[in-house]
């Protein structure tokens, strides 16, 4: 499932390039548990900023960075626990925080998981080839960050109507940006673009987060371990890890559920999508405003067998809360009227649009399963509101001045009044039905084999489990690359 075929000439060039640029690659085991990172690297990181294009920052592609902008080392997973005054439910909800990654987004981990297998085998020639990063959100930012550190050229492929801040960040970092019309909720438009690159530019190597099992591998080990440690840190005797909710996007993050289910077989796993584009819910289609959770297909790397629920979120609710969390009047309301802890309110800028959708899904799950204060739910905050400042200004222009009255109405309607509609417990046939949707994207359009699609469903030992176990071989190759 992850190809470890060695291309020796290209590998030799990659190793030479790494030496010239003073690059040491972290193993997945080190990103999973930074205690394995050598002491001299940890000492050197004390002089490096989190967002610097410094090879040492490859070791910060983990949930366990010290939450500081400069000179941090490592500790426990960075989490936020949501206060019940905000959520209106008894269940305790924690969020793994993407802010404290390089790029300010955890997608840099998915990009590393996709890139490193090809780099350490020579299947990607960092000297003679360009890395291509197709994305409906932050993946191309993570890929561009890694590529710049590794001193190789990169091409970003992204829908043209993503937030302005994303394009500004990419400017000057990637060698080329291809903007796709009508691609935010239509991943096929992105795929069509990269397939054209394959046909016309032989020097282009596609790192496709939607079908690269390195994405799943990174999240299984790194995100899965972080979520489990977060639960263990929060749990009191008798508490239950009741569930996790993840907007699927590339379905990388939800891959951590494979790990968590091994630890907590009773855990409920929900895949989250927009009401406006309910692909898993009812094979639907449409456009939505939850940037980065591209729809109209089921990613190849989504293990539907371990998904228990589909939960749909209205994008209007995410946009209301984006404004509530970031407008001065919204924060004043939360502190003074809703009595949310002021220290927590000051961290609401850590929530991007998809992170808000994730917490709304947790609220729905808590209400649907009638969870109590002994139940713990988990999710992730992929990025922060920094990437959506232009969206907040647009909302202000459309809707006018934000007041305490508006804040109260938005909190009540978008958060406290969430209902159990658009929550579906999946039966075996319904899981299989969603899995079979992969055929139309991946077999008919993208050239995968139907036999491999069937293997993902009927033979998990030689597909999903084999990917999970491939950390051993991948880390061996990384160590050989560093010592070669």
Secondary structure, DSSP 4 states (H G I P E B T S, - for coil): -------HHHHHHHHHHHHHTT--PPPHHHHH-GGGS-HHHHHHHTTSBTTS--GGGGGG-STTB-SSSBS--B-SPPEEEEPHHHH--SSEEEEEEGGGSGGGSTHHHHHHHHHHHHHHHTSS-TTT-EEEEEESSSHHHHHHHHHHHTT--EEEEEETTS-HHHHHHHTTTSSEEEEETT-TT-HHHHHHHHHHHHHH-TTEEE--TTT-HHHHHHIIIIIHHHHHHHHHHHPPTT-EEEEEEEE-TTS-GGGHHHHHHHH-TT-EEEEEEEGGG-HHHHS-----S-TT---SS--TT--GGG--EEEEE-HHHHHHHHHHHHSHHHHHHHHHTS---HHHHTTGGG--HHHHHHHHHHHHHHHHTT--TTEEEEEEE-S-GGGGHHHHHHHHHHH----HHHHHHHIIIIIIT--STTEEEPPHHHHHHHHHTHIIIIITTT---HHHHHHHHH-GGGTHHHHHHTHHHHHHHHHHHHH-
